[in-house]
Amino acid sequence: MQFTLNRRSTVPMYRQLAAELREQIVSGAMAEGYRLPPERELASRLEVNRTTVLQAYQQLKDEGLIASKVGKGTFVLPLQHIETARIPVVRHEPIDEEPKPSVVRPPWSVLFSDYSNRFTYHDIASAERAQRGDTIIDFATGSPNPADIPDDLLRSVSIEAFESREFDGQPESPIEGFDELRALLAEHMSTRGVQCDVRNVMVLSGSEQGIDLIVRAFINPGDCVLVEQSTFFPALQTFRSADARIIGVPVDEHGMRTDLLDGYCARFRPKLIYTVPTFQNPTGTTLPPERRSELIDVARRYQCLIVEDDAYGDLWYGGESSDAHRPIPLKGMENAGYVMYLSTFSKTVTSGLRTGWVVADPHVINRLAALRRMVDQHTSTSSQRICLELLKEGRIAEHLRGLIKTYRIRRDAAIAALERYAPDEVYWTVPAGGYYIWVSLPDGVRSLDVLESCRSQGVTFMPGSVFDVDEMDDSHIRLNFVRPDAADIDTGIRIIGETIAQM
């Protein structure tokens, strides 16, 4: 039984130990009935305080993974104990402002609902304020550079959409979206290897709405959701708002460790597996075909559903000459209904368009449509008409070809800058598509310290803790290489590299 504890990390030692024990239990390395070392013995072996081991064991007891018997020791529990266990949700209470003497302010901490208190309030607002300055080099914002969207494209498409005879006097859209747009989206999906028809498609007001509707449709308080250990943080917020148990599955340079999935599903019996398998946010990794097959097989065996978030799948930098190697969505590898697919135009056209879609079994589409009546009735008619024009006559494909050429150049420039300026102890992913490079910092260098220093020098990015299930990751940063102007990439990464080196 080997453990690797980072004594220079800001993550408490007991949480590091609990995470390592959890992985060994779930993977099967510690089987049912396995007797863990006594607290004093393990503390002595690891050269830590006994309290550290006690706290780690207590966390695993709260999760229902282990139990102690007086006079006999601490043992790994059998699977049936897991189903009733619940990992406590940490609630972050908003901080009340100091009231002015003459004003009695509402008691916000009491008035906010349990639902809203389940959200994690990251330092996003200050990051957004920092990104508004003209001199800021922005690697943080998860959206495209507005300058990359040709004015004439949006202008001509919008004019044609609004001058369309079909648009005149058009009644409001059905909840699922206009049939013509749904048919074009189904045709678009066929180019990615997904076979579906109008009945399988619903138009959304952005793919995040799809996550919210799916959670409303399937998740009860206490239900388990498996995710990549670092993942899209709005999805984490949505799962937390539903009081779900969120369990992070370890990842490596190829994405989710699907070899561990069987153990995680056996232990936690998830209702959903949420994944960004293609050009993942935030790590930039892509799940290889064999892992995709393994993920689908595990979901079938344990009768759980997969939510495939594919916001970046159209931004593949492999080139037309190697189309055979382009990642096929999970939805294209499974036709029994276990995969619910989400995508959006916000990463390829403009974030302001707020139009996405879900591809799923008709039973799911019908249920999501019924729930949507309580949200927004349907996606904006204007946005749908613009998307219709984009999908007609290959316009979106032509636009994507130009975008991919531009983004590939920026990715290569960012990688070259990291090779030039980053210290030897820094490592990073080289994404085959999408927006993001995931940078691993040297031991003892905290991402928030690097961010604070870089912001003062006019550079911003996202720290790893924002995306981490346990909010503990202080050793990674995410760089969006498509957001800055190409001329600023070298300067921005030089500042980041020099800052890391100084620390």
Disulfide bonds with the S-S distance in Angstrom:
none
